[in-house]
Amino acid sequence: MPGRGDDALLGEANEHRLASCLMKENPPKICVPVCVQQASELGLAISRADEVADIVEVRLDCLVNDQHDAAFQFLRDHLNRERAPMILTFRRAEEGGRAATDYEARRGFWVALKKLTGGDLMDLELDLVQGFDTEKASIDWSRVICSHHDFSGVPSDLDQVYQRMAATPARIVKIAVRANDATDCIPIFHLLERAQREGHEMIAIAMGQAGIMTRILGPSRGSFLTYGAFNDDSATAPGQLTAGELREVYRIDRINQETKIIGLIGNPVGHSLSPHIHNAAFDTAKTNAVYIPIEVGNVGGFIQRMAHPRSRELDWELHGLSVTAPHKSAVMQFLDWIDPAAREMGAVNTIVVREDGLHGYNTDASGFTAPLRHRFGSLRDARCAIVGAGGSARAALWALRNEGARVSLFVRDPDKARELFEEFEVEIERATNASFAGFDIVVNATPLGTLGVREHETVATVSQFRGVRLAYDLVYNPLETQFLREARAAGSETLGGIEMLLAQAVEQFKIWIGNAPDVGVMRAAAVRALE
């Protein structure tokens, strides 16, 4: 057991670690929150967080009420151990906390707690900071984060909220608001720019899936830190990535103001493997670029306010975009130039940001046919059945017709395929109980079988696949779908959606970067993400 002298040395070491962590020139800092209900769980949870964190946030509001005394005793012992710096938080319910306590109760909690904090940071809501300041309380303000959270959206008086917080003696200002669309991130980035101009240290975050870009790009734009969960099950706020994702997928330590930003716009985008694939390829190619998911509801608003070089409100190195559902057709009206093939298909999935505007391409069709050409050589006169009538079916239909294949479309409701019938004059048949005997290729262009989307179901069974040469499932998660299992049981060759995903990603990489990526690295990244 350490003696008093050892405690003093450890205390000095912890002070030094915190001081080093607070230095502005240090790399981006990832704060991992710890949120447990029992004081007896704190030791293990903090120890695990220490392994991946630069700073650990201890969310004391997560404890059940009768655990506070035990938590205080734990902190008396733990604060003198060698460890990562900590932020101590007791969040009120109105700001997303788990302790339904009034002002006086929270004040009393902090009065007792601040005697134990030593050199660690304390996260206090604005009302507490103002209260302690007014009463001239004995507080080391250089260790205080003044915070404000809004889980409903971006408040109309956000600038005024910032001004009130910046006027307090707290060292760091933290503002976290809910992003309901990607454009809600704009005021967050503007606040970071303002704080830097005014010399204030700041944490600024847009919560939710639409705000993920602020968590990834925030530190490179001046945010004091970003938050990352220990694992997928321990996130304490909407849209919180894991610390491992921030470091290993997005390489947050290497993002700077010169980093090229490429985004995936769609709704939803959280399920996508593309960030894993492209970021791994950027890393191997030693390209200073990052690929981030951007949840977009209003695609026109996003293009105008965040993407187009003549009208965007954000000064960032946006270099290109992937486009996924539901925006592949809608985005076309906002582009300055569209590749003739993409225009003919009626869909764009790749955008390049140039000085003169936005240029659109489609790599879905080439990505779809590349693995087929590898298997068949020529697709001319191949008999192909496509099941589905959505955007994926459209791309597959265009690509196969362009290769000279003979294509039939199988759908549950022929009325939903009327537009494709009129545009391509394709033969339409009902998918229910259809026999695919005699077809060279049967394509599942529906989402059925996707993880979380009736994943144990299939558009065709063993009996329907008999006599089919190859079954091609555009679903890539999971790698092995029920569609593929049924086809294999019928003696058909199979092809999974991961092949199309990789092939179209390779073409996107070439368009954005100008050279070919390492496909093996892309494949390994995709498989790891699916494990």
For each residue, the residues with C-beta under 8 A, 3 or more apart:
1:
2: 6 7 10 80
3: 6 7
4: 7 8
5: 8 9
6: 2 3 9 10
7: 2 3 4 10 11 80
8: 4 5 11 12
9: 5 6 12 13
10: 2 6 7 13 14 80 81 82
11: 7 8 14 15 79 80 118 119
12: 8 9 15 16
13: 9 10 16 17 82
14: 10 11 17 18 79 80 82 83 85 118 119 120
15: 11 12 18 19 118 119
16: 12 13 19 20
17: 13 14 20 21 84 85
18: 14 15 21 22 85 119 120 121
19: 15 16 22 23
20: 16 17 23 26
21: 17 18 26 29 54 55 85
22: 18 19
23: 19 20 26
24: 201
25:
26: 20 21 23 29
27: 253
28: 219 220 225 226 252 253 255
29: 21 26 54 55 219 224 225 226
30: 52 53 54 55 225 226 227 228 243 246 247 252
31: 53 54 55 56 57 87 225 226 227 228
32: 49 52 53 55 56 57 227 228 229 230 243
33: 49 56 57 59 89 227 229 234 236
34: 42 45 46 49 56 57 58 59 230
35: 59 62 98 234 236
36: 41 42 45 62 63
37: 41 62 63 64 67
38: 41 42 63 64 67
39: 42 63 67 70 71 73 74
40: 43 70
41: 36 37 38 44 45
42: 34 36 38 39 45 46 58 71 74 78
43: 40 46 47 74 78
44: 41 47 48
45: 34 36 41 42 48 49 230
46: 34 42 43 49 50 56 58 78 83 86
47: 43 44 50 51
48: 44 45 51 52 230
49: 32 33 34 45 46 52 53 56 84 230
50: 46 47 53 56 83 84
51: 47 48
52: 30 32 48 49 228 230 243 244 247
53: 30 31 32 49 50 56 84 228 243
54: 21 29 30 31 84 85 225
55: 21 29 30 31 32 84 85 86 87 121 225
56: 31 32 33 34 46 49 50 53 83 84 85 86 87
57: 31 32 33 34 86 87 88 89 123 227
58: 34 42 46 86 87 88 89
59: 33 34 35 62 89 91 97 98 236
60: 63 68 71 88 89 90 99 109 113
61: 89 90 91 92 97 98 99
62: 35 36 37 59 98
63: 36 37 38 39 60 67 68 71
64: 37 38 67
65: 68 99
66: 69
67: 37 38 39 63 64 70 71
68: 60 63 65 71 72 109
69: 66 72 73
70: 39 40 67 73 74
71: 39 42 60 63 67 68 74 75
72: 68 69 75 76 112 113 116
73: 39 69 70 76 77
74: 39 42 43 70 71 77 78
75: 71 72 78 79 88 113 116
76: 72 73 79 116
77: 73 74 80 81
78: 42 43 46 74 75 81 83
79: 11 14 75 76 86 116 117 118 120
80: 2 7 10 11 14 77
81: 10 77 78
82: 10 13 14
83: 14 46 50 56 78 86
84: 17 49 50 53 54 55 56
85: 14 17 18 21 54 55 56 119 120 121
86: 46 55 56 57 58 79 83 120 121
87: 31 55 56 57 58 120 121 122 123 145
88: 57 58 60 75 113 117 120 121 122 123
89: 33 57 58 59 60 61 122 123
90: 60 61 97 99 106 109 110 113
91: 59 61 95 96 97 98 99 123 125 149
92: 61 95 97 99 100 101 106 125
93: 96 97 98 99 100 101
94: 97
95: 91 92 125 147 148 149 150 151
96: 91 93 149 151 237
97: 59 61 90 91 92 93 94
98: 35 59 61 62 91 93
99: 60 61 65 90 91 92 93 106
100: 92 93
101: 92 93 105 106 109
102: 105 106
103: 106 107 127 128 131
104: 107 108
105: 101 102 108 109
106: 90 92 99 101 102 103 109 110 125 128
107: 103 104 110 111 128 131 132
108: 104 105 111 112
109: 60 68 90 101 105 106 112 113
110: 90 106 107 113 114 122 124 128 132
111: 107 108 114 115 137
112: 72 108 109 115
113: 60 72 75 88 90 109 110 116 117 122
114: 110 111 117 122 139
115: 111 112
116: 72 75 76 79 113
117: 79 88 113 114 120 122 143
118: 11 14 15 79
119: 11 14 15 18 85 143
120: 14 18 79 85 86 87 88 117 143
121: 18 55 85 86 87 88 143 144 145 172
122: 87 88 89 110 113 114 117 143 144 145
123: 57 87 88 89 91 145 147 174
124: 110 128 129 132 144 145 146 147 170
125: 91 92 95 106 128 129 146 147 148
126: 129 130 146 147 148 161 164 165 168
127: 103 130 131
128: 103 106 107 110 124 125 131 132
129: 124 125 126 132 133 144 146 165 168 169 170
130: 126 127 133 134 164 168
131: 103 107 127 128 134 135
132: 107 110 124 128 129 135 137 139
133: 129 130 136 137 168 169
134: 130 131
135: 131 132
136: 133
137: 111 132 133
138:
139: 114 132 144
140: 143 144
141: 144 169 170 171
142: 171
143: 117 119 120 121 122 140 171
144: 121 122 124 129 139 140 141 169 170 171 172
145: 87 121 122 123 124 170 171 172 173 174 203
146: 124 125 126 129 165 168 170 172 173 174
147: 95 123 124 125 126 173 174 175 176 203
148: 95 125 126 161 165 174 175 176
149: 91 95 96 175 176 177
150: 95 153 154 155 176 177 178
151: 95 96 178 207 238
152: 178
153: 150 177 178 179 180 184
154: 150 158 177 178 179 184 187 206
155: 150 158 161 177
156:
157: 160 161
158: 154 155 161 162 175 177 187 191
159: 162 163 191
160: 157 163 164
161: 126 148 155 157 158 164 165 175
162: 158 159 165 166 173 175 191 194 195
163: 159 160 166 167
164: 126 130 160 161 167 168
165: 126 129 146 148 161 162 168 170 173 175
166: 162 163 173 195 198 200
167: 163 164
168: 126 129 130 133 146 164 165
169: 129 133 141 144
170: 124 129 141 144 145 146 165 173
171: 141 142 143 144 145 201
172: 121 144 145 146 201 202 203 224
173: 145 146 147 162 165 166 170 195 200 201 202 203
174: 123 145 146 147 148 202 203 204 205
175: 147 148 149 158 161 162 165 188 191 202 203 204 205
176: 147 148 149 150 203 204 205 206 207 237
177: 149 150 153 154 155 158 184 188 205 206 207
178: 150 151 152 153 154 184 206 207 208 211 238
179: 153 154 182 184 185 188 206 207 208 210 211 214 239
180: 153 184 208 210 297
181: 184 210 295 296 297 298 301 302
182: 179 185 210 213 265 294 295 296 297 302 306
183: 186 298 301 302 305 306
184: 153 154 177 178 179 180 181 187 188 206 210 211
185: 179 182 188 189 206 210 211 213 214 306
186: 183 189 190 305 306 313 314
187: 154 158 184 190 191
188: 175 177 179 184 185 191 192 204 205 206 211 214 218
189: 185 186 192 193 204 214 217 221 314 316
190: 186 187 193 194
191: 158 159 162 175 187 188 194 195 202 204
192: 188 189 195 196 202 204 218 221 222 223
193: 189 190 196 197 221 222 315
194: 162 190 191 197 198
195: 162 166 173 191 192 198 200 201 202 204 222
196: 192 193 199 200 202 222
197: 193 194
198: 166 194 195
199: 196
200: 166 173 195 196
201: 24 171 172 173 195 224
202: 172 173 174 175 191 192 195 196 222 223 224
203: 145 147 172 173 174 175 176 218 223 224 225 226
204: 174 175 176 188 189 191 192 195 214 218 223
205: 174 175 176 177 188 211 214 215 218 223 226 227 237
206: 154 176 177 178 179 184 185 188 210 211 213 214 239
207: 151 176 177 178 179 211 237 238 239 240
208: 178 179 180 211 238 239 295
209: 212 238 239 268 269 270 293 295
210: 179 180 181 182 184 185 206 239 294 295 296 297
211: 178 179 184 185 188 205 206 207 208 214 215 239
212: 209 215 216 239 241 292 293 294 295
213: 182 185 206 216 217 263 292 294
214: 179 185 188 189 204 205 206 211 217 218 223
215: 205 211 212 218 226 227 228 239 240 241 246
216: 212 213 226 241 246 250 252 255 290 292
217: 189 213 214 220 221 255 261 290 292 316
218: 188 192 203 204 205 214 215 221 222 223 226
219: 28 29 222 223 225 226 252 255
220: 28 217 255 256 257 259
221: 189 192 193 217 218 257
222: 192 193 195 196 202 218 219
223: 192 202 203 204 205 214 218 219 226
224: 29 172 201 202 203
225: 28 29 30 31 54 55 203 219
226: 28 29 30 31 203 205 215 216 218 219 223 246 252
227: 30 31 32 33 57 205 215 236 237 240
228: 30 31 32 52 53 215 240 241 242 243 244 245 246
229: 32 33 232 234 235 236 240 241 242 243
230: 32 34 45 48 49 52 234 242 243
231: 234 242
232: 229 235 242
233:
234: 33 35 229 230 231
235: 229 232 238 240 242
236: 33 35 59 227 229 240
237: 96 176 205 207 227 240
238: 151 178 207 208 209 235
239: 179 206 207 208 209 210 211 212 215
240: 207 215 227 228 229 235 236 237
241: 212 215 216 228 229 245 246 250
242: 228 229 230 231 232 235 245 246
243: 30 32 52 53 228 229 230 246 247
244: 52 228 247 248 249
245: 228 241 242 248 249 250
246: 30 215 216 226 228 241 242 243 249 250 252
247: 30 52 243 244 250 251 252 253
248: 244 245 251
249: 244 245 246 275 276 279
250: 216 241 245 246 247 255 275 279 290 292
251: 247 248 254 255 279 283 290
252: 28 30 216 219 226 246 247 255
253: 27 28 247
254: 251 259 288
255: 28 216 217 219 220 250 251 252 259 290
256: 220 259 288
257: 220 221 317
258: 288 317
259: 220 254 255 256 288 289 290 317
260: 287 288 289 290 317 319 320
261: 217 289 290 292 316 317 318 319
262: 278 289 290 291 292 318 319 320 321 322 512
263: 213 291 292 293 294 318 320 321 322
264: 269 272 274 275 291 292 293 294 321 322 323 324
265: 182 269 294 296 299 302 321 322 323 324 327 331
266: 269 272 295 296 323 324 325 326 327
267: 295 296 297 325 326 327
268: 209 271 295
269: 209 264 265 266 272 293 294 295 324
270: 209 293 295
271: 268 451 452 477
272: 264 266 269 275 293 324
273: 276 277 476 477 501 525 526 529 530
274: 264 277 278 291 293 322 501 505
275: 249 250 264 272 278 279 291 292 293
276: 249 273 279 280 525 526 528 529
277: 273 274 280 281 501 502 505 522 525 526
278: 262 274 275 281 282 291 505 508 509 522
279: 249 250 251 275 276 282 283 290 291 525
280: 276 277 283 284 521 522 524 525
281: 277 278 284 285 505 509 517 518 521 522 525
282: 278 279 285 287 288 289 290 291
283: 251 279 280 286 287
284: 280 281 517 518 521
285: 281 282 513 515 517 518
286: 283
287: 260 282 283 513
288: 254 256 258 259 260 282
289: 259 260 261 262 282 319 512 513
290: 216 217 250 251 255 259 260 261 262 279 282
291: 262 263 264 274 275 278 279 282 322
292: 212 213 216 217 250 261 262 263 264 275
293: 209 212 263 264 269 270 272 274 275
294: 182 210 212 213 263 264 265 269 302 321
295: 181 182 208 209 210 212 266 267 268 269 270
296: 181 182 210 265 266 267 299 302 327
297: 180 181 182 210 267
298: 181 183 301 302
299: 265 296 302 303 327 330 331 334
300: 303 304 330 333 334
301: 181 183 298 304 305
302: 181 182 183 265 294 296 298 299 305 306 307
303: 299 300 306 307 308 331 334 358
304: 300 301 307 308 311 312 334
305: 183 186 301 302 311 312 313 314
306: 182 183 185 186 302 303 312 313 314 318
307: 302 303 304 312 318 321 351 353 358
308: 303 304 311 312 334 357 358
309: 312 353 354 355 357 358
310: 357
311: 304 305 308
312: 304 305 306 307 308 309 318
313: 186 305 306
314: 186 189 305 306 318
315: 193
316: 189 217 261
317: 257 258 259 260 261
318: 261 262 263 306 307 312 314 321 353
319: 260 261 262 289 352 353 512
320: 260 262 263 350 351 352 353 508 511 512
321: 262 263 264 265 294 307 318 350 351 353
322: 262 263 264 265 274 291 349 350 351 508
323: 264 265 266 327 328 331 348 349 350 351
324: 264 265 266 269 272 327 328 349
325: 266 267 328 391
326: 266 267 330
327: 265 266 267 296 299 323 324 330 331
328: 323 324 325 331 347 348 349 391
329: 332 346 347 348 391
330: 299 300 326 327 333
331: 265 299 303 323 327 328 334 335 348 351 360
332: 329 335 338 342 343 346 347 348 360
333: 300 330
334: 299 300 303 304 308 331 358
335: 331 332 338 348 351 357 358 359 360
336: 356 357 358 359
337: 357 358 359 360
338: 332 335 342 343 348 359 360 361
339: 342 343 359 360 361 362
340: 343 344
341: 344 345 362 365
342: 332 338 339 345 347 348 360 361 362
343: 332 338 339 340 346
344: 340 341 398
345: 341 342 362 364 365 394 395 398
346: 329 332 343 394
347: 328 329 332 342 362 364 391 394 395
348: 323 328 329 331 332 335 338 342 351 360 361 362
349: 322 323 324 328 361 362 363 364 504 508
350: 320 321 322 323 360 361 362 363 507 508 511 512
351: 307 320 321 322 323 331 335 348 358 359 360 361
352: 319 320 358 359 361 511 512
353: 307 309 318 319 320 321 358
354: 309 357 358 359
355: 309
356: 336
357: 308 309 310 335 336 337 354
358: 303 307 308 309 334 335 336 337 351 352 353 354
359: 335 336 337 338 339 351 352 354
360: 331 332 335 337 338 339 342 348 350 351
361: 338 339 342 348 349 350 351 352 511
362: 339 341 342 345 347 348 349 350 365 395
363: 349 350 366 367 504 505 507 508 511
364: 345 347 349 367 368 392 395 399 500 504
365: 341 345 362 368 369 395 398 399 402
366: 363 369 370 399 503 504 507
367: 363 364 370 500 501 502 503 504 505 506 507
368: 364 365 372 395 396 399 474 500 503 504
369: 365 366 372 373 379 399 400 403
370: 366 367 373 374 499 500 503
371: 374 375 472 495 499 500 503
372: 368 369 375 376 379 441 472 495
373: 369 370 376 377 378 379 403
374: 370 371
375: 371 372 470 493 495
376: 372 373 379 382 440
377: 373
378: 373 382 403 404
379: 369 372 373 376 382 384 400 403 404 405
380: 403 404 405
381: 404 405 406
382: 376 378 379 400 403 405 406 440 441
383: 405 406 408 438 439 440 441
384: 379 400 405 406 407 408 439 440 441 442 443
385: 407 408 409 410 436 439 441 442 443
386: 393 396 397 400 407 408 409 410 443 445
387: 393 410 411 431 442 443 444 445 446 459 460
388: 392 393 409 410 411 443 444 445 446 459
389: 393 409 411 413 416 417 420
390: 393 394 445 446
391: 325 328 329 347 394 395
392: 364 388 395 396 445 446 474
393: 386 387 388 389 390 396 397 409 420 443 445 446
394: 345 346 347 390 391 397 398 420
395: 345 347 362 364 365 368 391 392 398 399
396: 368 386 392 393 399 400 443 445 474
397: 386 393 394 400 401 407 409 420 424 426
398: 344 345 365 394 395 401 402 424
399: 364 365 366 368 369 395 396 402 403
400: 369 379 382 384 386 396 397 403 405 407
401: 397 398 404 405 407 424 426
402: 365 398 399
403: 369 373 378 379 380 382 399 400
404: 378 379 380 381 401
405: 379 380 381 382 383 384 400 401 441
406: 381 382 383 384
407: 384 385 386 397 400 401 424 426 427
408: 383 384 385 386 426 427 428 429 439
409: 385 386 388 389 393 397 417 420 421 426 427 428 429
410: 385 386 387 388 428 429 430 431 434
411: 387 388 389 414 416 417 428 429 430 431
412: 416 430 431 432
413: 389 416 417
414: 411 417 418 421 428 430
415: 418
416: 389 411 412 413
417: 389 409 411 413 414 420 421 428
418: 414 415 421 422
419: 422 423
420: 389 393 394 397 409 417 423 424 426 428
421: 409 414 417 418 424 425 426 428
422: 418 419 425
423: 419 420
424: 397 398 401 407 420 421
425: 421 422
426: 397 401 407 408 409 420 421
427: 407 408 409
428: 408 409 410 411 414 417 420 421
429: 408 409 410 411 434
430: 410 411 412 414 433 434
431: 387 410 411 412 434 459 460
432: 412
433: 430 464
434: 410 429 430 431 460 464
435: 463 464
436: 385 439 442 460 464 465 467 468
437: 466 467 468
438: 383 467
439: 383 384 385 408 436 442 467 468 469
440: 376 382 383 384 468 469 470
441: 372 382 383 384 385 405 468 469 470 471 472
442: 384 385 387 436 439 460 465 468 470 471 472 487 492
443: 384 385 386 387 388 393 396 472 473 474
444: 387 388 448 449 458 459 460 471 472 473 474 475 481 483
445: 386 387 388 390 392 393 396 474
446: 387 388 390 392 393 449 459
447: 450 453 475
448: 444 453 454 457 458 459 475 483
449: 444 446 453 454 455 457 458 459 473 475 481 482 483
450: 447 453 455 475 477
451: 271 455 477 478
452: 271 455
453: 447 448 449 450
454: 448 449 457
455: 449 450 451 452 478 481 482
456: 482
457: 448 449 454 482
458: 444 448 449 461 481 482 483 485 486
459: 387 388 431 444 446 448 449 483
460: 387 431 434 436 442 444 464 465 471 483 486 487
461: 458 464 465 486
462: 465 466 486 489 490
463: 435 466 490
464: 433 434 435 436 460 461 486 490
465: 436 442 460 461 462 468 471 486 487 489 490 491 492
466: 437 462 463 490 491
467: 436 437 438 439
468: 436 437 439 440 441 442 465 471 487 490 492
469: 439 440 441 492 493
470: 375 440 441 442 492 493 494 495
471: 441 442 444 460 465 468 483 484 486 487 488 492 493 494 495
472: 371 372 441 442 443 444 494 495
473: 443 444 449 481 483 484 494 495 496 497
474: 368 392 396 443 444 445 497 500
475: 444 447 448 449 450 478 481 483 496 497
476: 273 479 496 497 498 500 501 526 530
477: 271 273 450 451 497 530
478: 451 455 475 481 530
479: 476 496 498 527 530
480: 484 485 496
481: 444 449 455 458 473 475 478 484 485 496
482: 449 455 456 457 458 485 486
483: 444 448 449 458 459 460 471 473 475 486 487
484: 471 473 480 481 487 488 494 496
485: 458 480 481 482 488 489
486: 458 460 461 462 464 465 471 482 483 489 490
487: 442 460 465 468 471 483 484 490 492 493 494
488: 471 484 485 491 492 494
489: 462 465 485 486
490: 462 463 464 465 466 468 486 487
491: 465 466 488
492: 442 465 468 469 470 471 487 488
493: 375 469 470 471 487
494: 470 471 472 473 484 487 488
495: 371 372 375 470 471 472 473 499
496: 473 475 476 479 480 481 484 499
497: 473 474 475 476 477 500 501
498: 476 479 501 502 523 526 527
499: 370 371 495 496 502 503
500: 364 367 368 370 371 474 476 497 503 504
501: 273 274 277 367 476 497 498 504 505 526
502: 277 367 498 499 505 506 519 522 523 526
503: 366 367 368 370 371 499 500 506 507
504: 349 363 364 366 367 368 500 501 507 508
505: 274 277 278 281 363 367 501 502 508 509 517 522
506: 367 502 503 509 510 516 517 519 522
507: 350 363 366 367 503 504 510 511
508: 278 320 322 349 350 363 504 505 511 512
509: 278 281 505 506 512 513 516 517
510: 506 507 513 514 515 516 517
511: 320 350 352 361 363 507 508
512: 262 289 319 320 350 352 508 509
513: 285 287 289 509 510 517
514: 510
515: 285 510
516: 506 509 510 519
517: 281 284 285 505 506 509 510 513 521 522
518: 281 284 285 521 522
519: 502 506 516 522 523
520: 523 524
521: 280 281 284 517 518 524 525
522: 277 278 280 281 502 505 506 517 518 519 525 526
523: 498 502 519 520 526 527
524: 280 520 521 527 528
525: 273 276 277 279 280 281 521 522 528 529
526: 273 276 277 476 498 501 502 522 523 529 530
527: 479 498 523 524 530 531
528: 276 524 525 531
529: 273 276 525 526
530: 273 476 477 478 479 526 527
531: 527 528
